[in-house]
Amino acid sequence: MSGPDLAGRRVLVVGLARAGEGAAHALLEQGATVIGFDRNASVDARRLRASGVEVHLGDEEDTLLQGIDLVVKSPGVRADTPLVSAAHERGIPVWDELELGARLLANPILAVTGTNGKTTTTALLGEMLRADGRRVEVAGNIGRALSSLVGAIEPNAWIVCEVGVFQLDEMEVFHPRIAVLVNLEPDHLDRYDDFAAYVETKLRMFSLQTEDDVAVVPRGFGSVPGAARVLEFAADDPLPAEPSIPGAHNRENAAAATVAARAAGVSDQAIARALRSFPGVAHRIEEIRTVSGVRYVNDSKATNVAAAVRALDALRPAALHVVLGGRGKNESYAPLADAFREGDRAYLIGEAAEEIAAALDGAGVVYVAANDLDTALAEAASAASAGDVVLLSPACASFDQFRDFEARGDAFRKLVEAL
């Protein structure tokens, strides 16, 4: 089923947050009859209902699939959720929201995936294209849902799209003109059977690329599926300018963005301007303020161990007071414990606190069982001295105590601003 065939089709959109709402409106523009479902009964669906979407909230029921020609699922919806599984069993096509957007948009797409650094690399690529005078929209996991650009973007504008693993569960046609893999490290092992399954899903983004496309991968990564021309990057690559954002991992992100931007025909002069001026992204090693000589840094987007370790390394040689915890992802915290140095302290919150504490005990790291973010920040502010850094870098998802990592980071910012 291609885009023009959607007119008159009955389409069920599962998950009605930002991506689901974007998909529903795009489908309506194509002349489809749209039925929306979300298991969260408190979702605000007024705009969807006003647009003509038949909305169902609460318990999943197979009866929603009666007469359905296509199911479109949001990234937050698991591929094995009962409604999606039932659609597969009945032979009803299932697309991710990303797949819908890709089918309906003819624009050149530059897509970024991987475990850590996706958001920074995506945003930096957008700045590089803008610095070169290109029309560009940044979409996907950052900014707008891809499908929300349907009918709202000039046909020759570039789309820079951050692609999370949950957007690749159901993929049939999506193949970016340029695809970037920033890295692959353990993550989301609470949702995938093992690391190999996670990697396999991530690499689907490359599988349908043709010889006219480009794949950008870390140096020495090896082969990727698909027929694209492969370009490599590394943190020690010579760059047109040094990036303004700190950390070896951000230099690696800058190197990936530089290779991808060059593949898109962006000049080195424009790349250099973007590297010098790019301030970084919210919730990723974001400096909030300095109080009595103590720097407060929001890294709420560090939702796995590898990301938190990178943040700790980026802020050396200062002594660190690190707020850790949230909902775990079934990964080991031993590498995180090993990243602490003498003089550092941890402040533990959320569901994973006991598991993290066990790893810290094994490494001899001093920690405080704080339970919640307010207490953790108060304890860290009290213990920190001038020259130290108080860092929120949880190494966990936020869903036990917050709506998402943005809400967690915003709460941290408000607490710091109130000091």
DAWO-V239188 format. One record per backbone hydrogen bond with DSSP energy under -1.0 kcal/mol. NH is the residue of the N-H (numbers start at 0). CO is the residue of the C=O. Records with the same first field share a line. If there is no record, write none. Layout:
NH: CO, CO
This chain:
4: 1
5: 2
7: 30
8: 5
10: 32
11: 69
12: 34
13: 71
14: 36
20: 16
21: 17
22: 18
23: 19
24: 20
25: 21
26: 22
27: 23
28: 24
29: 25
30: 27
31: 26
32: 8
34: 10
35: 53
36: 12
37: 55
42: 39
44: 42
48: 44
49: 45
50: 46
51: 48
52: 47
53: 33
55: 35
57: 37
63: 60
64: 61
65: 62
67: 64
68: 9
69: 9
70: 92
71: 11
72: 94
73: 13
76: 73
80: 77
84: 80
85: 81
86: 82
87: 83
88: 84
89: 85
90: 87
91: 86
94: 70
95: 169
96: 72
99: 95
100: 96
101: 97
102: 98
103: 99
104: 100
109: 158
110: 177
111: 160
112: 179
114: 182
120: 116
121: 117
122: 118
123: 119
124: 120
125: 121
126: 122
127: 123
128: 124
129: 125
130: 126
132: 129
133: 128
136: 157
138: 159
139: 143
140: 161
143: 137
147: 144
148: 145
149: 146
151: 148
156: 153
157: 134
158: 107
159: 136
160: 109
161: 138
162: 111
166: 163
167: 164
176: 108
177: 108
178: 213
179: 110
180: 215
181: 112
190: 187
191: 187
197: 193
198: 194
199: 195
200: 196
201: 197
202: 198
203: 200
204: 201
205: 202
208: 205
212: 209
213: 176
214: 228
215: 178
216: 230
218: 232
220: 217
226: 208
228: 212
230: 214
232: 216
236: 233
243: 274
250: 246
251: 247
252: 248
253: 249
254: 250
255: 251
256: 252
257: 253
258: 254
259: 255
260: 256
261: 257
262: 258
263: 259
264: 261
265: 260
270: 266
271: 267
272: 268
273: 269
274: 270
275: 271
276: 272
277: 273
283: 280
285: 297
287: 295
290: 293
293: 290
294: 387
295: 288
296: 389
297: 285
298: 391
300: 282
301: 298
302: 300
307: 303
308: 304
309: 305
310: 306
311: 307
312: 308
313: 309
314: 310
315: 312
317: 314
320: 388
321: 344
322: 390
323: 346
324: 393
326: 396
336: 332
337: 333
339: 336
343: 340
344: 319
345: 365
346: 321
347: 367
348: 323
349: 370
351: 325
352: 349
355: 351
356: 352
357: 353
358: 354
359: 355
360: 356
361: 357
363: 360
364: 359
367: 345
369: 347, 367
370: 347
371: 369
375: 371
376: 372
377: 373
378: 374
379: 375
380: 376
381: 377
382: 378
383: 379
386: 292
387: 384
388: 318
389: 294
390: 320
391: 296
392: 322
394: 301
396: 326
400: 397
401: 397
407: 403
408: 404
409: 405
410: 406
411: 407
412: 408
413: 409
414: 410
415: 411
416: 412
417: 413
418: 415
